[in-house]
Amino acid sequence: MSEPAISALPMQVREPGLPAKVTIYEVGPRDGLQNEKGIVDTTVKAEFVRRLLDAGLPIVEATSFVHPRWVPQLADAADLMTELMTDLGELGRALPVLVPNERGLERALELGLRHVAIFGSATETFARKNLNRSLDAQFAMFEPVVSRARDAGLDVRAYVSMCFGDPWEGAVPIEQVVSVGKRLLDLGASQLSLGDTIGVGTAGHVTALVDAFTAAGVGTERLALHFHDTYGQALANAYAGLRAGVTTFDASAGGLGGCPYAKSATGNLATEDLVWFLEGLGIEHGVDLGKVVATSVWMAGELGRPSPSAVVRALAG
């Protein structure tokens, strides 16, 4: 399919005090596809990753070495990474993968991968449902994973889920999120991604959480923000994050995604919507909007349903 014609881009109006450049951390191939009921062919997943890289996305999280019983969609993780490394060489080895435990790390090490991520919880209930561990016990599980990864020269990213609300526990105290996040960074993670897993966060909440991390000695250069658009707040929350000084934002091409362990988690912030937003602010991001839109239109065809991204609908409709 040819790339859609972009007839207009937003007028750029720089706002004083905002970052000049941000990094978009693309999670579509992993977080975007993990909850799909129909199994997506490995060759399609590999093409998805290649297209996203070709669109200029600097980081594309490819898959997760989770047990197939828990996430059947990602059972082909080793095959996918082998295909990508064959095609992309060193670039393929550098693609991030999620590793839930030491066994997942071992699989990543066997393939010679160089960038892994762990996925923690800010709440007791979700830790038990997602990790089969208590809130405190999750750190004992992650410690050897991070230690071994760092000893092997790998970069480690840490995700924290349910930072803005939990469907079982409700509101999550900001100080609890900061405590969990700091403990993951103290284990040796280089970056902490704060997730609004069910999309209940609002702009003021984002500001307060980022400010609390800053007050606790965690600089914004070590933080990333991961928003879901359940209540239509993802871009407003991204704006609050920018104003607070955060420069890394997770996004998923076409707005794909959700959490398989939280039924109320709907689509991620769409990469295209974020790019359009950043374009209007004159913030450098390095992504070719037309290519990402074309990729999401193609993937929507593979999945058999339209993209939920507003920008994709506007530019390719």
ABEGO torsion letter per residue (X at the ends): XBBBBBABBBBBBBBBGBBABBBBBBAAAAAAAAABABBBBAAAAAAAAAAAAAAGBABBBABBBBBAAABAAAAAAAAAAAAAAAAAEAAAAABBBBBABAAAAAAAAAAGBABBBBBBBABAAAAAAAAGBBAAAAAAAAAAAAAAAAAAGBBBBBBBBGAAEBAAAEBBBAAAAAAAAAAAAAAGBABBBBBBAAGABBAAAAAAAAAAAAAAGBBAAABBBBBBAAAGAAAAAAAAAAAAGBABBBBBBGGBEEBAABAABBBBBBAAAAAAAAAAAGBBAGBBAAAAAAAAAAAAAAAGBBBABAAAAAAAX
